[in-house]
Amino acid sequence: MIKRIEVLGIELDNCTVREAIRQVEVFLEDQMLNTIECVTMQMLMDARTDSVLKETLSALSLTVVGEKQILQAMGIHDAQRLREVKDNDFLSEFFKRLERNKKRIFLLGQTSQQLTECREIITRKFPKLLFAGEYAVEHCGGDAETVINDLNVTTPDVVLSVLPSPYQEHFLAEHKDKINANVWCGLGAKEIGNAKTGVRAFFHGKMQISRFKNTINQ
């Protein structure tokens, strides 16, 4: 299986969940910040015109393909990989490792409501996860240093970001060197609790896939 793929000028990891989790276990014991993000079709398309987004995605320690259509557009039809991506197996295994190893999480999001919903969704399945703290950037008044200070004082092992992309990547690019943690895991606002539902979701998804495929073909 191809371990690295290039999509719209950005190299993505295409390792199995088991291989990715092995890397995570190394990251968790490292003394420097290692960066992981779940990459979507929209992020890849936005990166064509957003240089900071493109540079940040290209510099990640580990990229996790967030939508199976990315693999399919690149001609990868391995049934196991498509199932892993579709079922978000990486995130399940990631949270299992954090829970088992008693690693402490700092939750970073846009709003207090988003953080509450996110935390409830995660703890419903992983009730023993340890949360060191959280911060909604809507309260920082534009002073990102306040966010970083509040984050660092809790000495977390993992920063779990549900900030929307590309703000998430711009925040990481600007403040990466100031974050005292082992792992940054960027999920984006869509990954937890914000998915569209029903008929609207079906047609929105179809349109996004069509735009993505057309972009690839161009």
C-alpha positions as CSV (number, residue, x, y, z in Angstrom):
1,M,0.0,0.0,0.0
2,I,1.2,3.5,-0.9
3,K,2.2,5.2,2.4
4,R,2.4,8.8,1.1
5,I,0.1,10.4,-1.5
6,E,0.2,13.9,-3.0
7,V,-3.1,15.7,-3.3
8,L,-3.3,19.2,-4.8
9,G,0.4,19.8,-4.0
10,I,0.2,18.5,-0.4
11,E,1.7,15.2,0.8
12,L,-0.6,13.1,3.0
13,D,0.2,10.1,5.1
14,N,-1.7,7.0,4.0
15,C,-0.7,4.6,6.7
16,T,-3.1,2.2,8.5
17,V,-4.6,3.1,11.8
18,R,-2.3,0.6,13.5
19,E,0.8,2.3,12.0
20,A,-0.5,5.8,12.8
21,I,-1.2,4.9,16.5
22,R,2.4,3.5,16.8
23,Q,3.6,7.0,15.7
24,V,1.3,8.6,18.2
25,E,2.7,6.5,21.0
26,V,6.2,7.8,20.1
27,F,4.9,11.4,20.0
28,L,3.3,11.1,23.4
29,E,6.7,10.4,25.0
30,D,8.6,13.1,23.0
31,Q,9.8,16.3,24.5
32,M,8.7,18.4,21.6
33,L,5.4,19.3,20.1
34,N,4.2,16.9,17.4
35,T,1.3,18.0,15.2
36,I,-1.5,15.8,13.9
37,E,-4.5,16.9,11.9
38,C,-7.5,15.2,10.2
39,V,-7.5,16.6,6.7
40,T,-10.7,17.1,4.6
41,M,-11.4,17.8,1.0
42,Q,-12.4,21.4,1.8
43,M,-9.1,22.0,3.6
44,L,-7.1,20.7,0.6
45,M,-9.1,22.9,-1.8
46,D,-8.8,26.0,0.5
47,A,-5.0,25.4,0.6
48,R,-4.7,26.3,-3.0
49,T,-5.3,30.0,-2.2
50,D,-4.2,30.0,1.4
51,S,-0.4,29.8,1.7
52,V,-0.4,29.5,5.5
53,L,-2.9,26.7,5.4
54,K,-0.8,24.9,2.8
55,E,2.5,25.3,4.6
56,T,0.9,24.2,7.9
57,L,-0.6,21.1,6.4
58,S,2.6,20.2,4.6
59,A,4.6,20.6,7.9
60,L,2.4,18.3,10.1
61,S,4.1,15.4,11.9
62,L,1.2,13.2,10.9
63,T,-1.7,13.7,8.6
64,V,-4.9,11.7,9.0
65,V,-7.1,11.4,5.9
66,G,-10.5,12.5,7.1
67,E,-12.7,11.5,4.2
68,K,-12.6,8.4,2.1
69,Q,-13.3,10.4,-1.1
70,I,-9.7,11.8,-0.9
71,L,-8.3,8.2,-1.2
72,Q,-10.8,7.3,-3.9
73,A,-10.0,10.4,-6.0
74,M,-6.3,9.3,-5.9
75,G,-7.2,5.8,-7.1
76,I,-6.9,4.1,-3.8
77,H,-9.7,1.5,-3.3
78,D,-8.3,-0.7,-0.5
79,A,-11.4,-1.8,1.4
80,Q,-9.7,-1.8,4.8
81,R,-8.4,1.8,4.4
82,L,-11.7,3.1,3.1
83,R,-13.5,1.5,6.1
84,E,-11.0,2.9,8.6
85,V,-11.4,6.4,7.2
86,K,-15.2,6.2,6.9
87,D,-15.6,4.9,10.5
88,N,-13.1,7.4,12.0
89,D,-11.1,4.5,13.4
90,F,-8.0,6.6,14.0
91,L,-9.9,8.9,16.5
92,S,-11.3,6.0,18.4
93,E,-7.9,4.4,18.8
94,F,-6.3,7.7,19.6
95,F,-8.8,8.4,22.5
96,K,-8.4,4.8,23.7
97,R,-4.6,5.3,24.0
98,L,-5.0,8.6,25.8
99,E,-7.5,7.1,28.2
100,R,-5.4,4.0,28.8
101,N,-2.2,5.9,29.4
102,K,-3.8,8.6,31.5
103,K,-2.8,11.4,29.3
104,R,-4.2,14.9,30.0
105,I,-6.1,16.8,27.3
106,F,-6.6,20.5,26.8
107,L,-9.6,21.3,24.7
108,L,-9.4,24.3,22.4
109,G,-12.4,25.5,20.5
110,Q,-14.3,28.5,19.1
111,T,-17.2,28.8,21.5
112,S,-18.1,27.6,25.0
113,Q,-21.1,25.7,23.6
114,Q,-18.9,23.9,21.1
115,L,-16.5,22.8,23.9
116,T,-19.3,21.6,26.0
117,E,-20.8,19.5,23.2
118,C,-17.4,18.2,22.2
119,R,-16.5,17.1,25.7
120,E,-19.9,15.4,26.2
121,I,-19.6,13.5,23.0
122,I,-16.1,12.3,23.8
123,T,-16.7,11.4,27.4
124,R,-19.8,9.5,26.5
125,K,-17.6,6.9,24.9
126,F,-14.4,7.5,26.8
127,P,-15.5,8.3,30.3
128,K,-12.1,8.0,31.9
129,L,-10.3,10.6,29.7
130,L,-8.6,13.2,31.7
131,F,-9.2,16.9,30.8
132,A,-6.6,19.3,32.0
133,G,-8.6,22.4,30.9
134,E,-10.3,24.1,28.0
135,Y,-10.5,27.5,26.3
136,A,-13.0,29.1,23.9
137,V,-11.2,31.7,21.8
138,E,-14.4,33.8,21.6
139,H,-13.4,34.9,25.1
140,C,-9.8,36.0,24.4
141,G,-10.7,39.3,22.9
142,G,-8.2,38.9,20.2
143,D,-5.4,38.3,22.6
144,A,-4.1,34.9,21.7
145,E,-1.4,35.1,24.3
146,T,-4.1,34.7,27.0
147,V,-5.1,31.4,25.3
148,I,-1.5,30.1,25.2
149,N,-0.9,31.1,28.9
150,D,-4.0,29.4,30.1
151,L,-3.1,26.3,28.0
152,N,0.5,26.1,29.2
153,V,-0.3,26.5,32.9
154,T,-2.3,23.3,32.8
155,T,0.7,21.3,31.4
156,P,-1.4,19.1,29.1
157,D,0.0,16.1,27.2
158,V,-2.3,16.8,24.2
159,V,-4.0,19.9,22.8
160,L,-7.2,18.8,21.1
161,S,-8.3,21.5,18.7
162,V,-11.8,21.8,17.3
163,L,-11.2,25.2,15.9
164,P,-12.6,25.7,12.4
165,S,-10.1,25.5,9.5
166,P,-8.3,27.5,8.3
167,Y,-8.3,29.5,11.5
168,Q,-7.1,26.4,13.2
169,E,-4.0,26.2,11.0
170,H,-3.3,29.9,11.2
171,F,-3.4,29.6,15.0
172,L,-1.0,26.7,15.0
173,A,1.4,28.4,12.6
174,E,1.6,31.5,14.7
175,H,1.8,29.8,18.1
176,K,3.3,26.4,17.6
177,D,6.7,27.4,19.2
178,K,4.9,28.6,22.4
179,I,2.7,25.5,23.1
180,N,4.0,23.3,25.8
181,A,2.6,19.9,25.0
182,N,3.6,16.6,23.4
183,V,0.8,16.5,20.8
184,W,-1.4,18.9,18.9
185,C,-4.4,17.1,17.4
186,G,-6.5,19.3,15.1
187,L,-9.9,17.9,14.3
188,G,-11.5,21.0,12.9
189,A,-15.0,22.2,13.8
190,K,-16.7,19.7,11.6
191,E,-15.3,16.6,13.1
192,I,-17.2,16.6,16.4
193,G,-20.8,17.6,16.8
194,N,-21.2,19.9,13.8
195,A,-22.0,17.6,10.9
196,K,-25.1,18.5,8.8
197,T,-27.8,15.9,8.9
198,G,-30.5,14.3,6.7
199,V,-31.2,15.2,3.1
200,R,-29.3,18.5,3.3
201,A,-26.2,16.6,4.3
202,F,-26.6,14.2,1.5
203,F,-26.7,16.9,-1.2
204,H,-24.1,19.0,0.5
205,G,-21.7,16.0,0.5
206,K,-22.4,15.2,-3.1
207,M,-21.7,18.7,-4.2
208,Q,-18.4,18.8,-2.2
209,I,-17.2,15.5,-3.7
210,S,-18.0,16.7,-7.2
211,R,-16.1,20.0,-6.7
212,F,-13.2,18.1,-5.2
213,K,-13.0,15.6,-8.1
214,N,-13.2,18.4,-10.6
215,T,-10.4,20.2,-8.9
216,I,-8.2,17.1,-8.9
217,N,-8.9,16.5,-12.6
218,Q,-7.9,20.1,-13.4
